[in-house]
Amino acid sequence: MQFTPTSLTPQPGLLETTRPGLKLPFAFLGGALLGLSTPGFDQAFLAWLGLVPLLVLLRGARNTFEAVCTGFTFGFGYYAVALSFFAGLNPLRWMQIPDILGYQLIFLSWLLEAAHQALLIALFSFFVYHLPVRPGFLPHFRRPYYPYILTLPVIWVFIMWVVSPSPIFMSIPICQLAYSQARNLDLIQIAALGGSAAVDFLLVMVNCAIASIIIETTPLVKKLSERADQLNPKAGMISDLAISMLVIAAVSGWGEYRLMALNEAQKPEKAIKQNPESPPVPVAIVQGNVSIEEERFKTISKEEFKSRYQELSTALGAALLVLPEGVVTAEQDQAGLRDALKKIVQSEKKEIIYGTVEPLKEGYANQAKIISPYNLKNDSYIKQKLVPFGESIPINLVYQRIPEELREKIPASKERFIEDKSARLLNSGYGKVGIAICNEIVYPSLVSDEVRKGASLIVCLANLGWFHNSSLGKQFLACATFRAVENKRYLILCTNTGISSVIAPTGVLLSKSYGLKRGILLDTVQFIYSKTPFCRMRWL
């Protein structure tokens, strides 16, 4: 009797025998498809399976270089779509740049930032390729040690939520996978426990469960190793997917319960009874809709600018008015806009929070200030996170290589902005207000730090006029939604050109303005004092 020896090494699949040049286009297309899940394209369901092509391709990679190239190409496709709001920068005539050159600069900036962000997914791919993993949820004391469906989400969360927002990487993490689920209110309630990263973890976990089915049932790639739970491959992959679905169902069920409980508690007729210290406060968001062209070409005079905001801010049935980022500059101060706002405060006995850019000794300060009839201290906040090339020069070596003619047109070349080292809360007559100016809303730790210091309302001031009518407004809205849920705070998003909104602590959009429209958004908010588990955990 003869026995045929059986190799314990998994047999190579079809993708391992295929040239990388044939696989990379599929990686790019897979990334671009996942990019459609981002706010603005609103195909949120793609986030639940959009990573599967990358995971399968990585399993079929023959070496480290191919795995990293696959991840970079996939990431480039994803961010090329997700960062499509760069196209909204056009035209750049307000920077004195001709249209033909403007198109080229915008396209180049778009590609460079997509490539920069794609390095994150290349790093993820490096770890996935080298880490010894086995299918399922259970680890093992022998190599391969790590469970596929739990380890990959942990790596993803570390790279996207620790590496990406770090000063070393110099990223503005606005295209996170979790933000695609901003309207999935039941699911995103988990952010109150583990932050937006918890939503990312769940999304990647489901992607891994689906990818493991393809890996085990098709000849595309080599199979994963033996399972630690000793289930056969088919039963194991079905149980993995079932467990993943049960986890999602449990999270969504808890989220639905939390949503109902908070919505009931926040009804105006019940709010005072349940939280006497948190009465409903009427607010008005002033959206002046001053375009970047009007501002830079001076097609709107200082007097017209002042009149526009003065008319919009007068005789409103609100105790708190909010005006957008940079509405009061040195020029507008000369025109009397600040004095006009002070007169409104004194005559109507209300508070106004507004954005201002002021020259200080060290440089310009992008600030938020409050004018209150109660004469409270701590009336200003200075921005902590500056926009690269808009307000700061991140790498001087790169900056020096830019042609001098173009260098002079970069806003940060003419105006040196300073940044604060810690958060300063604004004191309102109703409680303390935490401020986020423009891109600061995408940093969860920055906002939660303000809440830990006592902020009971969050206000985000922004001027998105640079990007015209792009998807950036929707992406900001998604980020703001998560900050509200993470911290269980009402959040006021006030932008110059829209979208402005009032967001409940559950992520519900209580009211929302139209983009590129001038007007007032009226609603009510509460100053809340309790803290979520996410807010209490400083390391998240």
C-alpha positions as CSV (number, residue, x, y, z in Angstrom):
1,M,0.0,0.0,0.0
2,Q,1.4,3.4,-1.0
3,F,0.6,6.8,0.6
4,T,0.8,10.1,-1.2
5,P,2.6,12.6,1.1
6,T,0.5,15.6,1.9
7,S,2.1,19.0,2.4
8,L,1.1,21.0,5.5
9,T,2.0,24.2,3.6
10,P,-1.1,25.9,2.1
11,Q,-1.0,25.6,-1.7
12,P,-0.6,28.8,-3.7
13,G,-3.7,30.3,-5.3
14,L,-4.3,31.9,-8.7
15,L,-3.4,35.4,-7.5
16,E,0.0,34.3,-6.3
17,T,0.8,33.2,-9.8
18,T,-0.5,36.4,-11.4
19,R,1.8,39.3,-12.3
20,P,1.5,42.3,-10.0
21,G,0.9,44.5,-13.0
22,L,-2.4,42.7,-13.5
23,K,-3.5,42.9,-9.9
24,L,-2.7,46.6,-9.1
25,P,-5.5,48.0,-11.4
26,F,-8.0,45.9,-9.4
27,A,-6.5,47.2,-6.2
28,F,-7.0,50.8,-7.4
29,L,-10.6,50.1,-8.5
30,G,-11.4,48.4,-5.2
31,G,-10.1,51.5,-3.3
32,A,-12.1,53.9,-5.6
33,L,-15.2,51.8,-5.0
34,L,-14.7,52.0,-1.2
35,G,-14.2,55.8,-1.6
36,L,-17.8,56.0,-2.7
37,S,-18.8,55.2,0.9
38,T,-17.6,58.6,2.1
39,P,-20.0,61.5,2.9
40,G,-20.8,63.3,-0.3
41,F,-21.2,60.0,-2.3
42,D,-23.3,58.5,0.5
43,Q,-23.0,54.8,-0.5
44,A,-22.5,53.8,3.1
45,F,-23.1,50.1,2.6
46,L,-19.8,49.8,0.7
47,A,-17.9,50.3,3.9
48,W,-19.1,46.9,5.1
49,L,-17.5,45.1,2.2
50,G,-15.2,47.5,0.5
51,L,-12.0,46.3,2.2
52,V,-12.6,42.7,1.1
53,P,-10.7,43.1,-2.3
54,L,-7.6,44.5,-0.4
55,L,-7.6,41.7,2.1
56,V,-7.9,39.0,-0.6
57,L,-5.2,40.6,-2.7
58,L,-2.9,40.8,0.3
59,R,-3.4,37.1,0.9
60,G,-2.2,36.6,-2.6
61,A,0.9,38.8,-2.4
62,R,4.2,37.0,-3.0
63,N,6.5,39.3,-1.1
64,T,6.6,42.4,1.1
65,F,7.1,44.8,-1.8
66,E,4.1,43.5,-3.6
67,A,1.9,43.7,-0.5
68,V,2.9,47.3,0.3
69,C,2.4,48.3,-3.4
70,T,-1.0,46.7,-3.3
71,G,-2.0,48.6,-0.2
72,F,-0.6,51.9,-1.5
73,T,-2.5,51.5,-4.8
74,F,-5.7,50.6,-3.0
75,G,-5.3,53.5,-0.6
76,F,-4.5,55.9,-3.5
77,G,-7.8,54.8,-5.2
78,Y,-9.7,55.3,-2.0
79,Y,-8.3,58.7,-1.1
80,A,-8.5,60.0,-4.8
81,V,-12.3,59.6,-4.5
82,A,-12.6,60.6,-0.8
83,L,-10.6,63.8,-1.3
84,S,-12.5,64.8,-4.4
85,F,-13.5,68.0,-2.6
86,F,-10.1,69.3,-3.7
87,A,-11.8,69.9,-7.1
88,G,-13.9,72.5,-5.3
89,L,-10.9,74.8,-4.9
90,N,-11.3,75.7,-8.5
91,P,-11.1,78.5,-9.6
92,L,-8.0,80.0,-7.9
93,R,-8.4,83.5,-9.4
94,W,-8.7,84.9,-5.9
95,M,-5.1,83.9,-5.5
96,Q,-4.2,85.7,-8.7
97,I,-3.5,82.3,-10.4
98,P,-4.6,81.9,-14.0
99,D,-7.2,79.2,-14.6
100,I,-5.0,76.8,-16.6
101,L,-2.3,76.9,-13.9
102,G,-4.9,76.7,-11.2
103,Y,-6.3,73.4,-12.7
104,Q,-2.8,71.9,-12.7
105,L,-2.0,73.0,-9.1
106,I,-5.3,71.7,-7.8
107,F,-4.9,68.4,-9.6
108,L,-1.3,68.1,-8.3
109,S,-2.3,68.9,-4.7
110,W,-5.1,66.4,-5.0
111,L,-2.8,63.6,-6.1
112,L,-0.1,64.4,-3.6
113,E,-2.5,64.4,-0.7
114,A,-4.1,61.1,-1.9
115,A,-0.6,59.6,-2.1
116,H,0.3,60.9,1.3
117,Q,-2.8,59.4,2.9
118,A,-2.3,56.2,1.0
119,L,0.8,55.5,3.0
120,L,-1.5,54.6,5.9
121,I,-3.0,51.7,4.0
122,A,0.4,50.7,2.7
123,L,1.5,50.5,6.4
124,F,-1.6,48.5,7.2
125,S,-0.8,46.1,4.4
126,F,2.7,45.6,5.6
127,F,1.5,44.4,9.0
128,V,-1.2,42.2,7.5
129,Y,1.3,40.5,5.2
130,H,3.8,39.8,8.0
131,L,1.6,39.0,10.9
132,P,1.1,35.3,11.6
133,V,-2.7,35.0,11.7
134,R,-5.1,32.1,11.8
135,P,-8.9,32.2,11.0
136,G,-11.5,32.9,13.6
137,F,-11.7,34.9,16.9
138,L,-9.4,32.8,19.1
139,P,-5.7,33.1,19.5
140,H,-3.3,30.2,19.8
141,F,-0.1,29.6,21.9
142,R,1.7,28.2,18.8
143,R,2.5,30.1,15.6
144,P,0.4,31.5,13.9
145,Y,-0.8,33.2,17.1
146,Y,-3.2,35.9,16.2
147,P,-6.9,35.6,15.3
148,Y,-7.6,37.1,11.8
149,I,-10.9,38.7,12.6
150,L,-9.8,40.5,15.7
151,T,-6.2,41.4,14.9
152,L,-6.7,43.1,11.6
153,P,-9.3,45.6,13.0
154,V,-6.9,46.4,15.9
155,I,-4.1,47.2,13.4
156,W,-6.5,49.3,11.3
157,V,-7.7,51.3,14.3
158,F,-4.1,51.9,15.5
159,I,-3.0,53.2,12.1
160,M,-6.1,55.3,11.3
161,W,-6.7,56.7,14.8
162,V,-3.3,56.9,16.4
163,V,-0.8,57.3,13.5
164,S,-2.9,59.3,11.1
165,P,-3.8,62.3,13.4
166,S,-0.3,62.3,15.0
167,P,2.0,65.3,14.4
168,I,4.5,63.0,12.8
169,F,2.2,62.0,9.9
170,M,0.8,65.6,9.6
171,S,-2.6,64.4,8.4
172,I,-6.1,65.9,8.7
173,P,-8.0,62.6,9.2
174,I,-11.3,63.6,7.6
175,C,-11.9,60.5,5.4
176,Q,-12.1,57.9,8.2
177,L,-14.2,54.8,7.4
178,A,-16.4,55.4,10.4
179,Y,-17.7,58.7,9.0
180,S,-19.5,56.8,6.2
181,Q,-21.9,55.6,8.9
182,A,-22.9,59.0,10.3
183,R,-26.5,58.5,9.4
184,N,-26.6,55.0,10.8
185,L,-27.7,56.4,14.2
186,D,-28.3,53.1,16.0
187,L,-24.7,51.9,15.1
188,I,-22.8,55.1,15.9
189,Q,-24.1,55.2,19.5
190,I,-21.2,52.9,20.3
191,A,-19.0,55.9,19.8
192,A,-20.1,57.1,23.3
193,L,-18.3,54.0,24.6
194,G,-15.3,53.6,22.3
195,G,-15.2,56.6,20.1
196,S,-15.4,56.7,16.3
197,A,-12.6,54.1,16.3
198,A,-15.1,51.5,17.7
199,V,-17.2,51.9,14.6
200,D,-14.1,51.5,12.4
201,F,-13.3,48.3,14.4
202,L,-16.8,46.8,13.6
203,L,-16.6,47.7,10.0
204,V,-13.2,46.1,9.5
205,M,-14.3,43.0,11.5
206,V,-17.2,42.4,9.1
207,N,-14.9,42.9,6.1
208,C,-12.5,40.3,7.6
209,A,-15.3,37.8,8.1
210,I,-16.4,38.2,4.4
211,A,-12.8,38.0,3.2
212,S,-12.2,34.8,5.1
213,I,-15.1,33.2,3.3
214,I,-13.6,34.1,-0.1
215,I,-10.2,32.9,1.0
216,E,-11.5,29.5,2.2
217,T,-13.9,28.7,-0.6
218,T,-12.2,30.0,-3.7
219,P,-8.9,29.0,-5.4
220,L,-7.8,32.7,-5.6
221,V,-5.4,32.6,-2.7
222,K,-3.8,30.2,-0.3
223,K,-6.0,29.1,2.6
224,L,-5.4,30.4,6.1
225,S,-3.9,28.1,8.7
226,E,-5.8,25.7,11.1
227,R,-8.4,27.2,13.4
228,A,-7.7,27.4,17.1
229,D,-11.3,26.3,17.8
230,Q,-10.8,23.1,15.8
231,L,-13.9,23.7,13.6
232,N,-13.7,22.6,10.0
233,P,-13.1,25.5,7.6
234,K,-16.7,25.8,6.2
235,A,-18.3,25.6,9.6
236,G,-15.7,28.0,11.0
237,M,-16.2,30.7,8.4
238,I,-20.0,30.5,8.7
239,S,-19.7,30.8,12.5
240,D,-17.3,33.8,12.1
241,L,-19.7,35.7,9.9
242,A,-22.6,34.8,12.2
243,I,-20.8,36.0,15.3
244,S,-19.9,39.2,13.5
245,M,-23.5,39.8,12.5
246,L,-24.6,39.1,16.1
247,V,-22.2,41.6,17.4
248,I,-23.4,44.3,15.0
249,A,-27.0,43.4,15.9
250,A,-26.3,43.7,19.6
251,V,-24.5,47.0,19.1
252,S,-27.4,48.4,17.0
253,G,-30.0,47.1,19.5
254,W,-28.2,48.9,22.3
255,G,-27.9,52.0,20.2
256,E,-31.6,52.0,19.4
257,Y,-32.4,51.8,23.1
258,R,-29.9,54.7,23.9
259,L,-31.3,56.7,21.1
260,M,-34.9,56.4,22.3
261,A,-34.0,57.1,25.9
262,L,-32.0,60.3,25.1
263,N,-34.5,61.6,22.6
264,E,-37.2,61.2,25.2
265,A,-35.1,63.0,27.9
266,Q,-34.3,65.9,25.5
267,K,-37.9,66.8,24.7
268,P,-38.3,70.5,25.7
269,E,-41.3,69.7,27.9
270,K,-39.3,67.1,29.9
271,A,-35.8,68.6,29.7
272,I,-36.3,71.0,32.7
273,K,-37.9,68.4,34.9
274,Q,-35.2,65.8,34.3
275,N,-32.2,68.2,34.2
276,P,-33.1,71.5,36.0
277,E,-29.5,72.6,35.4
278,S,-29.8,72.2,31.6
279,P,-32.8,74.3,30.4
280,P,-33.4,74.6,26.6
281,V,-31.5,77.6,25.2
282,P,-32.7,79.2,21.9
283,V,-29.8,79.6,19.5
284,A,-29.4,81.3,16.1
285,I,-26.7,80.4,13.6
286,V,-25.9,83.2,11.2
287,Q,-24.7,82.1,7.8
288,G,-23.6,85.1,5.9
289,N,-22.5,83.3,2.7
290,V,-19.6,85.6,1.8
291,S,-17.7,83.9,-1.0
292,I,-13.9,83.7,-1.1
293,E,-14.0,85.8,-4.3
294,E,-16.1,88.5,-2.6
295,E,-13.6,88.5,0.3
296,R,-10.4,88.5,-1.6
297,F,-11.4,90.7,-4.6
298,K,-13.1,93.2,-2.3
299,T,-16.3,93.1,-4.4
300,I,-18.2,93.5,-1.2
301,S,-17.3,96.6,0.7
302,K,-16.5,96.7,4.4
303,E,-19.8,98.6,5.0
304,E,-21.8,96.0,3.0
305,F,-20.2,93.2,4.9
306,K,-21.0,94.8,8.2
307,S,-24.6,95.5,7.2
308,R,-25.1,92.0,6.0
309,Y,-24.2,90.4,9.4
310,Q,-25.8,93.2,11.4
311,E,-29.1,92.7,9.7
312,L,-28.9,89.0,10.0
313,S,-28.1,89.2,13.7
314,T,-30.7,91.7,14.8
315,A,-34.0,91.0,16.5
316,L,-33.7,87.3,16.6
317,G,-35.7,85.3,19.2
318,A,-32.5,83.6,20.5
319,A,-30.4,83.9,23.6
320,L,-27.2,82.8,21.9
321,L,-26.0,83.8,18.4
322,V,-23.2,82.1,16.6
323,L,-21.2,83.6,13.7
324,P,-18.7,81.7,11.6
325,E,-14.9,81.5,11.6
326,G,-13.0,84.7,10.8
327,V,-16.1,86.9,10.4
328,V,-14.3,89.8,12.3
329,T,-11.0,90.8,10.8
330,A,-8.9,94.0,11.2
331,E,-10.8,95.5,8.3
332,Q,-14.2,94.6,9.6
333,D,-13.2,95.9,13.0
334,Q,-12.4,99.3,11.4
335,A,-15.9,99.2,9.7
336,G,-17.5,98.7,13.1
337,L,-18.7,95.2,12.9
338,R,-17.5,94.2,16.4
339,D,-19.1,97.4,17.9
340,A,-22.3,96.6,16.1
341,L,-22.3,93.1,17.7
342,K,-21.7,94.6,21.1
343,K,-24.6,96.9,20.7
344,I,-26.9,94.0,19.8
345,V,-25.7,92.2,23.0
346,Q,-26.3,95.2,25.2
347,S,-29.7,96.2,23.7
348,E,-31.1,92.6,23.3
349,K,-29.4,91.0,26.3
350,K,-28.1,88.0,24.5
351,E,-24.7,86.4,23.9
352,I,-22.7,86.2,20.6
353,I,-20.0,83.7,19.8
354,Y,-18.0,84.7,16.7
355,G,-14.8,83.9,14.8
356,T,-12.0,86.5,14.5
357,V,-8.5,86.8,13.1
358,E,-6.4,89.2,15.1
359,P,-2.7,90.3,14.9
360,L,-0.7,89.6,18.1
361,K,3.0,90.1,18.8
362,E,3.9,86.5,17.8
363,G,1.7,86.5,14.7
364,Y,-1.9,86.2,13.7
365,A,-4.4,84.3,15.9
366,N,-7.4,82.5,14.6
367,Q,-9.8,82.9,17.5
368,A,-13.3,82.5,18.8
369,K,-14.7,85.1,21.1
370,I,-17.8,85.6,23.1
371,I,-19.6,88.8,23.9
372,S,-21.8,88.5,26.9
373,P,-23.9,91.0,28.9
374,Y,-22.7,89.2,32.0
375,N,-19.1,90.4,31.8
376,L,-17.6,86.9,32.4
377,K,-13.9,86.1,32.2
378,N,-12.2,83.8,29.6
379,D,-13.8,85.3,26.6
380,S,-11.4,84.0,23.9
381,Y,-10.2,80.8,22.4
382,I,-7.1,80.4,20.1
383,K,-6.9,77.7,17.6
384,Q,-4.7,74.7,18.5
385,K,-4.5,72.8,15.2
386,L,-3.4,74.8,12.2
387,V,-4.2,74.0,8.5
388,P,-1.0,73.0,6.7
389,F,-0.1,75.6,4.0
390,G,-3.2,77.6,4.9
391,E,-2.1,78.7,8.3
392,S,1.3,77.0,8.8
393,I,4.3,75.6,6.8
394,P,4.6,72.0,7.9
395,I,8.0,71.1,6.3
396,N,10.3,73.9,5.5
397,L,12.4,71.7,3.2
398,V,9.4,71.0,0.9
399,Y,8.3,74.7,1.1
400,Q,11.7,75.9,-0.1
401,R,11.4,73.7,-3.2
402,I,8.2,75.5,-4.3
403,P,8.9,78.2,-6.9
404,E,9.0,81.6,-5.4
405,E,6.2,83.0,-7.5
406,L,3.8,80.3,-6.2
407,R,5.3,80.5,-2.7
408,E,4.2,84.1,-2.3
409,K,0.6,83.1,-3.1
410,I,0.4,80.5,-0.3
411,P,-1.6,82.1,2.5
412,A,0.7,80.9,5.2
413,S,3.6,82.7,3.5
414,K,2.1,86.1,4.2
415,E,0.4,85.5,7.5
416,R,2.2,83.6,10.3
417,F,-0.4,82.1,12.6
418,I,0.2,81.0,16.2
419,E,-1.4,78.0,17.9
420,D,-2.4,77.5,21.5
421,K,-0.9,74.7,23.5
422,S,-4.1,73.8,25.4
423,A,-7.8,74.4,25.2
424,R,-9.4,77.5,26.6
425,L,-13.2,77.3,27.2
426,L,-15.5,80.3,26.7
427,N,-17.6,81.2,29.7
428,S,-21.3,81.7,28.8
429,G,-24.0,82.7,31.2
430,Y,-25.5,79.1,30.7
431,G,-22.2,77.2,31.1
432,K,-18.8,76.6,29.5
433,V,-18.5,76.3,25.8
434,G,-15.9,74.2,24.0
435,I,-14.7,75.5,20.6
436,A,-13.4,73.8,17.5
437,I,-12.3,76.0,14.6
438,C,-12.5,74.5,11.1
439,N,-10.3,71.4,10.9
440,E,-10.1,70.9,14.7
441,I,-13.5,69.1,14.5
442,V,-11.9,66.1,13.0
443,Y,-9.7,65.4,16.1
444,P,-11.7,63.5,18.7
445,S,-9.1,63.9,21.4
446,L,-9.1,67.7,21.1
447,V,-12.9,68.0,21.6
448,S,-13.1,65.4,24.4
449,D,-10.3,67.2,26.2
450,E,-12.5,70.3,26.2
451,V,-15.4,68.3,27.6
452,R,-13.3,66.8,30.3
453,K,-12.3,70.4,31.3
454,G,-16.0,71.3,31.7
455,A,-17.4,72.2,28.3
456,S,-21.2,71.5,28.3
457,L,-21.8,72.7,24.7
458,I,-19.6,72.3,21.6
459,V,-19.4,75.0,18.9
460,C,-17.6,74.5,15.7
461,L,-16.8,77.6,13.6
462,A,-15.7,77.1,10.0
463,N,-15.2,78.9,6.7
464,L,-15.4,76.4,3.9
465,G,-15.8,79.1,1.2
466,W,-12.4,78.1,-0.3
467,F,-13.9,74.8,-1.5
468,H,-17.0,76.3,-3.0
469,N,-19.9,73.8,-3.5
470,S,-17.9,70.6,-2.8
471,S,-18.5,67.5,-0.7
472,L,-16.4,69.0,2.1
473,G,-19.5,70.4,3.8
474,K,-21.0,66.9,4.2
475,Q,-17.7,65.5,5.5
476,F,-17.5,68.2,8.1
477,L,-21.1,67.4,9.1
478,A,-20.3,63.7,9.5
479,C,-17.3,64.5,11.7
480,A,-19.4,66.9,13.8
481,T,-22.0,64.2,14.2
482,F,-19.5,61.8,15.7
483,R,-18.1,64.5,18.1
484,A,-21.6,65.1,19.4
485,V,-22.2,61.3,20.1
486,E,-18.8,60.7,21.5
487,N,-19.2,63.4,24.2
488,K,-23.0,63.4,24.6
489,R,-23.1,67.1,23.8
490,Y,-25.2,69.4,21.6
491,L,-23.0,70.6,18.8
492,I,-23.5,73.8,16.8
493,L,-21.8,73.7,13.4
494,C,-21.6,77.3,12.0
495,T,-20.1,77.8,8.6
496,N,-19.9,80.8,6.4
497,T,-21.2,79.2,3.2
498,G,-22.9,76.1,4.6
499,I,-23.6,73.4,5.7
500,S,-24.5,74.7,9.2
501,S,-26.4,72.5,11.7
502,V,-27.5,71.9,15.2
503,I,-26.7,68.3,16.2
504,A,-28.2,66.5,19.2
505,P,-26.1,64.3,21.6
506,T,-27.5,61.3,19.7
507,G,-26.2,62.4,16.3
508,V,-29.7,63.5,15.2
509,L,-29.6,66.5,12.9
510,L,-32.1,68.8,14.6
511,S,-31.8,71.4,11.9
512,K,-29.6,72.0,8.8
513,S,-29.0,74.9,6.5
514,Y,-28.7,74.8,2.7
515,G,-25.2,75.3,1.2
516,L,-24.3,78.6,-0.6
517,K,-27.4,80.3,0.9
518,R,-27.6,83.3,3.2
519,G,-29.8,83.1,6.2
520,I,-30.5,82.2,9.8
521,L,-30.9,78.8,11.4
522,L,-33.0,78.8,14.6
523,D,-33.1,75.9,17.1
524,T,-32.7,75.1,20.8
525,V,-29.8,73.4,22.6
526,Q,-29.0,72.3,26.2
527,F,-25.9,72.7,28.2
528,I,-25.2,69.1,29.4
529,Y,-22.9,68.2,32.3
530,S,-22.7,64.4,32.4
531,K,-19.8,62.6,30.6
532,T,-19.6,59.5,28.4
533,P,-17.2,56.6,29.0
534,F,-15.3,57.7,25.9
535,C,-14.8,61.2,27.3
536,R,-13.6,59.8,30.6
537,M,-10.9,57.6,29.0
538,R,-8.1,60.1,28.3
539,W,-6.1,57.6,26.3
540,L,-8.7,57.2,23.5
